[in-house]
Amino acid sequence: MLVVAVAISVLAVLLVVGAWRNDVTIDSDKGTATAEVLSAGKLRSAVSFITPDGVTHNPALGVLYPTNLIAGQRIEVEYYKADSDVELVRVAGRDATVAIVPAGSVIVVTWLIAGPVLFWLRRKETNNA
């Protein structure tokens, strides 16, 4: 149980680190555009936008930080210009800080469950010895 709780906690931290890394990458060569939200979901939203060179882009993985978007909505996006496929795109004004609360919540809930279970297992082991 301890290994599972630690693994979940590490994965949650890596999620935030990955989001921060994406932000650093975008900020290193940032382009901006107005995009149309094609479909909106809590975990993934598809967008379409045109870069200054006239090319239309629909990132295969959608846009980063997609919460509270509505299909048909026009939003500002920021993207990593150095990527010719323009796959790294985020909603303008949003960054990795939006991942901290969900990741922190996962860690807290994990340990709220794991703590008592580990305590019970240790107590049971002590009683059997």
BAZA-593103 format. One record per residue: residue number from 1; x negated, y, z negated of N, C-alpha, C, O in turn. Coordinates in nm, 3 decimals, padded with zeros to 5 digits. Each point is the difference from the previous one (the first is absolute). Example, Ala and Ser with C-alpha at 12.3 -4.5 7.8 and 13.67 -1.06 7.14 Angstrom:
<sites>
+-----+---------+---------+---------+---------+---------+---------+---------+---------+---------+---------+---------+---------+
:   i :     nc1 :     nc2 :     nc3 :    cac1 :    cac2 :    cac3 :     cc1 :     cc2 :     cc3 :     oc1 :     oc2 :     oc3 :
+-----+---------+---------+---------+---------+---------+---------+---------+---------+---------+---------+---------+---------+
:   1 : -01.319 : -00.569 : -00.780 :  00.089 :  00.119 :  00.000 : -00.090 :  00.120 :  00.000 : -00.104 : -00.002 : -00.066 :
:   2 :  00.139 :  00.107 :  00.138 : -00.082 :  00.119 : -00.006 :  00.077 :  00.109 : -00.073 : -00.051 :  00.111 : -00.017 :
+-----+---------+---------+---------+---------+---------+---------+---------+---------+---------+---------+---------+---------+
</sites>
This chain:
<sites>
+-----+---------+---------+---------+---------+---------+---------+---------+---------+---------+---------+---------+---------+
:   i :     nc1 :     nc2 :     nc3 :    cac1 :    cac2 :    cac3 :     cc1 :     cc2 :     cc3 :     oc1 :     oc2 :     oc3 :
+-----+---------+---------+---------+---------+---------+---------+---------+---------+---------+---------+---------+---------+
:   1 : -00.082 : -00.120 :  00.000 :  00.082 :  00.120 :  00.000 : -00.087 :  00.126 :  00.000 :  00.033 :  00.099 :  00.065 :
:   2 : -00.142 : -00.105 : -00.139 : -00.090 :  00.115 : -00.006 : -00.057 :  00.031 :  00.138 : -00.010 :  00.116 :  00.039 :
:   3 : -00.028 : -00.219 :  00.033 : -00.056 :  00.018 :  00.135 :  00.103 :  00.064 :  00.092 : -00.033 :  00.089 :  00.078 :
:   4 :  00.157 : -00.132 : -00.086 :  00.107 :  00.056 :  00.084 :  00.022 :  00.147 : -00.033 :  00.011 :  00.083 :  00.090 :
:   5 : -00.004 : -00.049 : -00.218 :  00.023 :  00.138 : -00.041 : -00.115 :  00.090 :  00.044 :  00.022 :  00.112 :  00.048 :
:   6 : -00.144 : -00.160 : -00.064 : -00.117 :  00.078 :  00.044 :  00.002 :  00.016 :  00.152 : -00.026 :  00.109 :  00.050 :
:   7 :  00.058 : -00.216 :  00.022 :  00.004 :  00.007 :  00.146 :  00.105 :  00.100 :  00.049 : -00.027 :  00.078 :  00.091 :
:   8 :  00.144 : -00.080 : -00.151 :  00.106 :  00.094 :  00.039 : -00.045 :  00.143 : -00.030 :  00.022 :  00.091 :  00.081 :
:   9 : -00.085 : -00.070 : -00.195 : -00.048 :  00.133 : -00.036 : -00.106 :  00.050 :  00.097 :  00.002 :  00.115 :  00.043 :
:  10 : -00.095 : -00.203 : -00.008 : -00.106 :  00.036 :  00.095 :  00.060 :  00.034 :  00.136 : -00.041 :  00.096 :  00.064 :
:  11 :  00.138 : -00.175 : -00.019 :  00.065 :  00.028 :  00.128 :  00.072 :  00.134 : -00.001 : -00.002 :  00.072 :  00.100 :
:  12 :  00.065 : -00.038 : -00.211 :  00.069 :  00.129 : -00.010 : -00.102 :  00.115 :  00.008 :  00.025 :  00.100 :  00.066 :
:  13 : -00.138 : -00.116 : -00.133 : -00.105 :  00.103 :  00.006 : -00.055 :  00.009 :  00.143 : -00.023 :  00.110 :  00.050 :
:  14 :  00.003 : -00.224 :  00.014 : -00.050 :  00.001 :  00.138 :  00.097 :  00.067 :  00.096 : -00.041 :  00.061 :  00.099 :
:  15 :  00.170 : -00.073 : -00.127 :  00.101 :  00.068 :  00.082 : -00.022 :  00.151 : -00.003 :  00.003 :  00.066 :  00.104 :
:  16 : -00.025 : -00.011 : -00.223 : -00.024 :  00.144 : -00.014 : -00.133 :  00.038 :  00.065 : -00.009 :  00.102 :  00.068 :
:  17 : -00.094 : -00.183 : -00.089 : -00.131 :  00.027 :  00.061 :  00.012 : -00.002 :  00.153 : -00.058 :  00.085 :  00.068 :
:  18 :  00.131 : -00.181 : -00.015 :  00.021 : -00.008 :  00.145 :  00.074 :  00.122 :  00.054 : -00.036 :  00.052 :  00.105 :
:  19 :  00.137 : -00.008 : -00.177 :  00.074 :  00.120 :  00.042 : -00.092 :  00.122 : -00.002 :  00.003 :  00.082 :  00.092 :
:  20 : -00.083 : -00.071 : -00.197 : -00.094 :  00.112 : -00.010 : -00.101 : -00.005 :  00.116 : -00.033 :  00.103 :  00.058 :
:  21 : -00.015 : -00.223 : -00.026 : -00.096 : -00.016 :  00.110 :  00.064 :  00.042 :  00.133 : -00.065 :  00.066 :  00.081 :
:  22 :  00.190 : -00.103 : -00.059 :  00.070 :  00.044 :  00.121 :  00.009 :  00.152 :  00.006 : -00.020 :  00.060 :  00.106 :
:  23 :  00.049 :  00.002 : -00.220 :  00.008 :  00.146 : -00.004 : -00.133 :  00.065 :  00.033 : -00.005 :  00.098 :  00.074 :
:  24 : -00.103 : -00.152 : -00.130 : -00.134 :  00.053 :  00.029 : -00.031 : -00.013 :  00.149 : -00.055 :  00.092 :  00.060 :
:  25 :  00.091 : -00.205 : -00.002 : -00.024 : -00.022 :  00.143 :  00.078 :  00.101 :  00.083 : -00.055 :  00.062 :  00.091 :
:  26 :  00.183 : -00.045 : -00.121 :  00.082 :  00.097 :  00.074 : -00.058 :  00.140 : -00.016 : -00.012 :  00.074 :  00.098 :
:  27 : -00.022 : -00.036 : -00.220 : -00.052 :  00.134 : -00.027 : -00.133 :  00.027 :  00.070 : -00.034 :  00.116 :  00.025 :
:  28 : -00.042 : -00.221 :  00.007 : -00.130 :  00.019 :  00.063 :  00.012 :  00.048 :  00.145 : -00.094 :  00.061 :  00.052 :
:  29 :  00.205 : -00.087 :  00.013 :  00.023 :  00.044 :  00.138 :  00.151 :  00.007 :  00.023 :  00.058 : -00.081 :  00.072 :
:  30 :  00.004 :  00.180 : -00.136 :  00.146 :  00.007 : -00.006 :  00.061 :  00.075 :  00.116 : -00.042 :  00.110 :  00.037 :
:  31 :  00.144 : -00.174 :  00.019 :  00.085 :  00.066 :  00.098 :  00.140 :  00.008 : -00.057 :  00.036 : -00.079 : -00.087 :
:  32 :  00.044 :  00.172 :  00.134 :  00.138 :  00.013 : -00.047 :  00.094 :  00.002 :  00.121 : -00.037 :  00.041 :  00.110 :
:  33 :  00.157 : -00.087 : -00.134 :  00.101 : -00.003 :  00.106 :  00.138 : -00.005 : -00.064 :  00.015 : -00.033 : -00.117 :
:  34 :  00.085 :  00.064 :  00.197 :  00.138 : -00.017 : -00.042 :  00.046 : -00.135 :  00.054 : -00.016 : -00.031 :  00.118 :
:  35 :  00.073 : -00.049 : -00.208 :  00.042 : -00.135 :  00.038 :  00.150 : -00.017 : -00.022 :  00.061 :  00.070 : -00.081 :
:  36 : -00.005 : -00.163 :  00.154 :  00.139 : -00.038 : -00.021 :  00.001 : -00.135 : -00.071 : -00.071 : -00.092 :  00.040 :
:  37 :  00.152 :  00.082 : -00.144 :  00.013 : -00.126 : -00.073 :  00.094 : -00.089 :  00.080 :  00.117 :  00.032 :  00.017 :
:  38 : -00.169 : -00.144 :  00.031 :  00.079 : -00.093 :  00.082 :  00.083 : -00.094 : -00.087 :  00.116 : -00.028 :  00.031 :
:  39 : -00.176 : -00.020 : -00.138 :  00.071 : -00.082 : -00.097 : -00.061 :  00.028 : -00.137 : -00.119 :  00.028 : -00.012 :
:  40 :  00.203 : -00.037 : -00.090 : -00.047 :  00.034 : -00.134 :  00.034 : -00.111 : -00.098 :  00.111 : -00.053 : -00.001 :
:  41 : -00.209 :  00.020 : -00.080 :  00.018 : -00.100 : -00.104 : -00.081 :  00.041 : -00.121 : -00.079 :  00.094 :  00.006 :
:  42 :  00.098 : -00.165 : -00.116 : -00.074 :  00.034 : -00.121 : -00.148 : -00.035 :  00.012 : -00.085 :  00.069 : -00.056 :
:  43 :  00.054 : -00.176 :  00.130 : -00.139 : -00.043 :  00.012 : -00.064 :  00.032 :  00.134 : -00.123 :  00.006 :  00.010 :
:  44 :  00.204 :  00.014 :  00.092 : -00.055 :  00.028 :  00.132 :  00.096 :  00.088 :  00.079 :  00.121 : -00.024 :  00.004 :
:  45 : -00.177 :  00.126 :  00.058 :  00.079 :  00.086 :  00.088 : -00.077 :  00.018 :  00.130 : -00.119 :  00.029 : -00.001 :
:  46 :  00.189 : -00.046 :  00.112 : -00.061 :  00.015 :  00.131 :  00.017 :  00.143 :  00.048 :  00.107 :  00.060 : -00.016 :
:  47 : -00.213 : -00.004 :  00.074 :  00.005 :  00.136 :  00.053 : -00.057 :  00.003 :  00.140 : -00.072 : -00.091 :  00.042 :
:  48 :  00.105 :  00.196 :  00.029 : -00.054 :  00.024 :  00.133 : -00.041 :  00.146 :  00.007 :  00.075 :  00.089 : -00.042 :
:  49 : -00.195 : -00.064 :  00.097 : -00.045 :  00.139 :  00.012 : -00.095 :  00.012 :  00.119 : -00.055 : -00.099 :  00.048 :
:  50 :  00.039 :  00.221 : -00.003 : -00.087 :  00.028 :  00.115 : -00.121 :  00.079 : -00.050 :  00.015 :  00.101 : -00.068 :
:  51 : -00.134 : -00.149 :  00.103 : -00.123 :  00.070 : -00.036 : -00.026 :  00.110 :  00.103 :  00.060 :  00.000 :  00.107 :
:  52 : -00.150 :  00.095 : -00.139 : -00.026 :  00.112 :  00.092 : -00.044 : -00.042 :  00.140 :  00.015 :  00.077 :  00.095 :
:  53 : -00.068 : -00.198 : -00.080 : -00.040 : -00.047 :  00.133 :  00.119 : -00.053 :  00.082 : -00.018 : -00.047 :  00.112 :
:  54 :  00.139 :  00.055 : -00.169 :  00.121 : -00.039 :  00.071 :  00.037 : -00.147 : -00.012 :  00.094 : -00.045 :  00.067 :
:  55 : -00.165 : -00.029 : -00.149 :  00.027 : -00.143 : -00.015 :  00.100 : -00.022 : -00.114 : -00.014 :  00.057 : -00.108 :
:  56 :  00.115 : -00.141 :  00.134 :  00.098 : -00.035 : -00.103 : -00.052 : -00.118 : -00.080 : -00.050 : -00.097 :  00.056 :
:  57 :  00.061 :  00.107 : -00.189 : -00.049 : -00.105 : -00.089 :  00.113 : -00.051 : -00.089 :  00.080 :  00.078 : -00.051 :
:  58 : -00.076 : -00.209 :  00.035 :  00.091 : -00.068 : -00.092 : -00.087 : -00.095 : -00.082 : -00.019 : -00.115 :  00.042 :
:  59 : -00.035 :  00.157 : -00.156 : -00.088 : -00.087 : -00.078 :  00.069 : -00.132 : -00.035 :  00.112 : -00.001 : -00.050 :
:  60 : -00.181 : -00.108 :  00.079 :  00.058 : -00.133 : -00.020 :  00.040 : -00.027 : -00.144 :  00.099 : -00.067 : -00.026 :
:  61 : -00.176 :  00.119 : -00.068 :  00.031 : -00.023 : -00.142 :  00.085 :  00.111 : -00.060 :  00.027 :  00.000 : -00.120 :
:  62 :  00.016 :  00.093 :  00.202 :  00.083 :  00.108 : -00.051 : -00.083 :  00.111 : -00.060 : -00.119 :  00.014 :  00.030 :
:  63 :  00.181 :  00.063 : -00.115 : -00.064 :  00.116 : -00.061 : -00.024 : -00.028 : -00.148 :  00.081 : -00.066 : -00.065 :
:  64 : -00.192 :  00.115 :  00.012 : -00.029 : -00.015 : -00.143 :  00.092 :  00.090 : -00.082 :  00.038 :  00.108 :  00.045 :
:  65 : -00.003 : -00.152 : -00.164 :  00.083 :  00.075 : -00.095 :  00.137 :  00.033 :  00.060 :  00.037 :  00.117 :  00.011 :
:  66 :  00.040 : -00.222 :  00.027 :  00.124 :  00.020 :  00.076 :  00.126 :  00.026 : -00.082 :  00.109 :  00.008 :  00.058 :
:  67 : -00.118 :  00.007 : -00.188 :  00.122 :  00.013 : -00.080 :  00.081 :  00.124 :  00.037 : -00.054 :  00.104 :  00.038 :
:  68 :  00.183 : -00.119 : -00.051 :  00.097 :  00.109 :  00.022 :  00.003 :  00.056 :  00.142 :  00.031 :  00.117 :  00.019 :
:  69 : -00.065 : -00.199 :  00.078 :  00.013 :  00.043 :  00.139 :  00.133 : -00.052 :  00.054 :  00.053 : -00.100 : -00.048 :
:  70 : -00.001 :  00.168 :  00.149 :  00.128 : -00.035 :  00.060 : -00.020 : -00.013 :  00.151 : -00.064 :  00.085 :  00.062 :
:  71 :  00.118 : -00.191 : -00.003 : -00.010 : -00.018 :  00.145 :  00.054 :  00.124 :  00.071 :  00.107 :  00.051 : -00.035 :
:  72 : -00.182 : -00.005 :  00.134 :  00.038 :  00.119 :  00.075 : -00.061 :  00.128 : -00.054 : -00.001 :  00.103 :  00.067 :
:  73 : -00.050 : -00.108 : -00.187 : -00.062 :  00.116 : -00.063 : -00.130 :  00.037 :  00.072 : -00.071 : -00.087 :  00.050 :
:  74 :  00.042 :  00.216 : -00.044 : -00.128 :  00.046 :  00.055 : -00.088 :  00.041 : -00.118 :  00.040 :  00.079 : -00.085 :
:  75 : -00.159 : -00.134 :  00.084 : -00.092 :  00.025 : -00.111 : -00.139 :  00.035 :  00.054 : -00.032 : -00.028 :  00.116 :
:  76 : -00.046 :  00.090 : -00.200 : -00.140 :  00.024 :  00.034 : -00.081 : -00.120 : -00.046 :  00.021 : -00.052 : -00.110 :
:  77 : -00.114 :  00.008 :  00.194 : -00.089 : -00.110 : -00.035 : -00.145 :  00.045 :  00.016 : -00.031 :  00.093 :  00.074 :
:  78 : -00.055 : -00.162 : -00.145 : -00.144 :  00.020 :  00.012 : -00.059 : -00.134 :  00.042 :  00.040 : -00.105 : -00.051 :
:  79 : -00.133 :  00.108 :  00.142 : -00.056 : -00.125 :  00.052 : -00.151 :  00.012 :  00.017 : -00.056 :  00.109 :  00.002 :
:  80 : -00.008 : -00.225 :  00.010 : -00.144 : -00.009 :  00.019 : -00.029 :  00.011 :  00.149 :  00.023 : -00.094 :  00.076 :
:  81 : -00.075 :  00.210 : -00.034 : -00.021 :  00.027 :  00.142 : -00.106 : -00.089 :  00.065 :  00.009 : -00.029 :  00.119 :
:  82 : -00.108 : -00.015 : -00.196 : -00.110 : -00.078 :  00.058 :  00.045 : -00.139 :  00.047 : -00.071 : -00.064 :  00.078 :
:  83 :  00.186 :  00.018 : -00.123 :  00.053 : -00.130 :  00.042 :  00.080 :  00.019 :  00.127 :  00.103 :  00.068 :  00.000 :
:  84 : -00.149 : -00.126 :  00.109 :  00.068 :  00.020 :  00.128 :  00.141 : -00.058 :  00.000 :  00.086 :  00.047 :  00.074 :
:  85 : -00.061 : -00.148 : -00.158 :  00.134 : -00.059 : -00.009 :  00.090 :  00.077 : -00.096 :  00.121 : -00.023 : -00.002 :
:  86 : -00.176 :  00.113 : -00.074 :  00.072 :  00.082 : -00.099 :  00.094 : -00.089 : -00.083 :  00.122 :  00.015 :  00.004 :
:  87 : -00.182 : -00.105 : -00.079 :  00.077 : -00.091 : -00.085 :  00.006 :  00.044 : -00.146 :  00.083 : -00.048 : -00.076 :
:  88 : -00.171 :  00.139 :  00.036 : -00.004 :  00.046 : -00.138 :  00.071 :  00.135 : -00.009 : -00.058 :  00.104 :  00.032 :
:  89 :  00.184 : -00.108 : -00.076 :  00.086 :  00.119 :  00.000 :  00.072 :  00.008 : -00.135 :  00.048 : -00.100 : -00.051 :
:  90 : -00.041 :  00.221 : -00.005 :  00.073 :  00.020 : -00.125 :  00.095 :  00.119 :  00.013 : -00.019 :  00.087 :  00.085 :
:  91 :  00.120 : -00.086 : -00.168 :  00.091 :  00.113 : -00.007 : -00.080 :  00.118 : -00.055 : -00.066 : -00.014 : -00.103 :
:  92 :  00.071 :  00.127 :  00.170 : -00.077 :  00.117 : -00.043 :  00.041 :  00.042 : -00.141 :  00.118 : -00.001 : -00.035 :
:  93 : -00.217 :  00.036 : -00.045 :  00.026 :  00.044 : -00.136 :  00.007 : -00.111 : -00.102 :  00.011 :  00.026 : -00.120 :
:  94 : -00.017 : -00.149 :  00.165 :  00.000 : -00.115 : -00.092 : -00.138 : -00.063 : -00.001 : -00.072 :  00.003 :  00.100 :
:  95 :  00.036 : -00.060 : -00.214 : -00.129 : -00.065 : -00.008 :  00.006 : -00.117 : -00.098 :  00.108 : -00.040 : -00.044 :
:  96 : -00.223 : -00.013 :  00.010 : -00.009 : -00.121 : -00.084 :  00.062 :  00.017 : -00.138 :  00.028 : -00.099 : -00.066 :
:  97 : -00.008 :  00.221 :  00.022 :  00.059 :  00.019 : -00.133 :  00.140 : -00.061 : -00.009 :  00.045 : -00.035 : -00.109 :
:  98 :  00.024 :  00.022 :  00.223 :  00.134 : -00.062 : -00.005 : -00.008 : -00.150 : -00.028 :  00.102 : -00.061 : -00.033 :
:  99 : -00.220 :  00.002 :  00.047 : -00.017 : -00.143 : -00.027 : -00.033 : -00.028 : -00.147 :  00.007 : -00.115 : -00.044 :
: 100 : -00.043 :  00.218 : -00.031 : -00.045 : -00.021 : -00.137 :  00.112 : -00.050 : -00.091 : -00.019 : -00.096 : -00.075 :
: 101 :  00.135 :  00.159 :  00.081 :  00.111 : -00.040 : -00.088 :  00.047 : -00.143 :  00.029 :  00.014 : -00.078 : -00.094 :
: 102 :  00.010 :  00.040 :  00.220 :  00.041 : -00.138 :  00.024 : -00.108 : -00.102 : -00.043 :  00.032 : -00.102 : -00.060 :
: 103 : -00.157 :  00.131 :  00.092 : -00.107 : -00.092 : -00.039 : -00.013 : -00.008 : -00.152 : -00.016 : -00.108 : -00.056 :
: 104 :  00.024 :  00.223 : -00.009 : -00.005 :  00.002 : -00.147 :  00.115 : -00.077 : -00.061 : -00.017 : -00.070 : -00.100 :
: 105 :  00.135 :  00.083 :  00.159 :  00.117 : -00.072 : -00.049 : -00.019 : -00.151 :  00.011 :  00.037 : -00.075 : -00.090 :
: 106 : -00.093 :  00.033 :  00.201 : -00.026 : -00.144 :  00.019 : -00.096 : -00.050 : -00.108 :  00.021 : -00.106 : -00.058 :
: 107 : -00.125 :  00.183 :  00.031 : -00.098 : -00.039 : -00.102 :  00.066 : -00.008 : -00.137 : -00.020 : -00.097 : -00.073 :
: 108 :  00.098 :  00.199 :  00.037 :  00.065 :  00.002 : -00.131 :  00.096 : -00.117 : -00.015 : -00.003 : -00.070 : -00.102 :
: 109 :  00.088 :  00.046 :  00.201 :  00.096 : -00.110 : -00.008 : -00.073 : -00.134 : -00.006 :  00.039 : -00.090 : -00.075 :
: 110 : -00.144 :  00.077 :  00.154 : -00.078 : -00.125 : -00.003 : -00.050 : -00.030 : -00.141 :  00.013 : -00.112 : -00.048 :
: 111 : -00.070 :  00.213 : -00.018 : -00.056 : -00.023 : -00.133 :  00.109 : -00.008 : -00.108 : -00.021 : -00.063 : -00.103 :
: 112 :  00.136 :  00.126 :  00.126 :  00.111 : -00.015 : -00.095 :  00.053 : -00.144 :  00.002 :  00.049 : -00.050 : -00.101 :
: 113 : -00.060 : -00.014 :  00.216 :  00.040 : -00.141 :  00.010 : -00.114 : -00.091 : -00.045 :  00.021 : -00.094 : -00.077 :
: 114 : -00.141 :  00.121 :  00.126 : -00.114 : -00.088 : -00.028 : -00.042 :  00.004 : -00.147 : -00.038 : -00.103 : -00.056 :
: 115 :  00.046 :  00.220 : -00.006 : -00.044 :  00.011 : -00.140 :  00.071 : -00.097 : -00.093 : -00.066 : -00.079 : -00.066 :
: 116 :  00.198 :  00.083 :  00.059 :  00.071 : -00.093 : -00.086 : -00.021 : -00.147 :  00.039 : -00.010 : -00.087 : -00.087 :
: 117 :  00.003 :  00.059 :  00.218 : -00.022 : -00.138 :  00.044 : -00.138 : -00.047 : -00.046 : -00.014 : -00.112 : -00.050 :
: 118 : -00.087 :  00.195 :  00.067 : -00.135 : -00.037 : -00.044 : -00.005 : -00.018 : -00.151 : -00.064 : -00.092 : -00.050 :
: 119 :  00.133 :  00.181 : -00.023 :  00.006 : -00.012 : -00.146 :  00.065 : -00.131 : -00.039 : -00.049 : -00.071 : -00.088 :
: 120 :  00.161 :  00.038 :  00.152 :  00.072 : -00.124 : -00.030 : -00.086 : -00.123 :  00.032 : -00.003 : -00.095 : -00.077 :
: 121 : -00.066 :  00.098 :  00.192 : -00.085 : -00.112 :  00.038 : -00.116 : -00.017 : -00.099 : -00.033 : -00.113 : -00.037 :
: 122 : -00.027 :  00.222 : -00.005 : -00.110 : -00.007 : -00.096 :  00.049 : -00.054 : -00.134 : -00.066 : -00.081 : -00.065 :
: 123 :  00.184 :  00.129 :  00.024 :  00.058 : -00.044 : -00.128 :  00.032 : -00.150 :  00.006 : -00.025 : -00.073 : -00.096 :
: 124 :  00.080 :  00.030 :  00.209 :  00.034 : -00.140 :  00.019 : -00.129 : -00.085 : -00.003 : -00.002 : -00.107 : -00.061 :
: 125 : -00.103 :  00.155 :  00.125 : -00.127 : -00.070 :  00.002 : -00.060 : -00.010 : -00.141 : -00.055 : -00.103 : -00.038 :
: 126 :  00.066 :  00.210 : -00.038 : -00.051 :  00.002 : -00.138 :  00.075 : -00.097 : -00.087 : -00.060 : -00.069 : -00.083 :
: 127 :  00.191 :  00.062 :  00.098 :  00.083 : -00.090 : -00.079 : -00.026 : -00.147 :  00.033 :  00.012 : -00.086 : -00.086 :
: 128 : -00.049 :  00.059 :  00.210 : -00.028 : -00.138 :  00.044 : -00.140 : -00.046 : -00.040 : -00.029 : -00.119 :  00.003 :
: 129 : -00.057 :  00.212 : -00.040 : -00.139 : -00.037 : -00.035 : -00.014 : -00.051 : -00.140 : -00.110 : -00.034 : -00.043 :
+-----+---------+---------+---------+---------+---------+---------+---------+---------+---------+---------+---------+---------+
</sites>
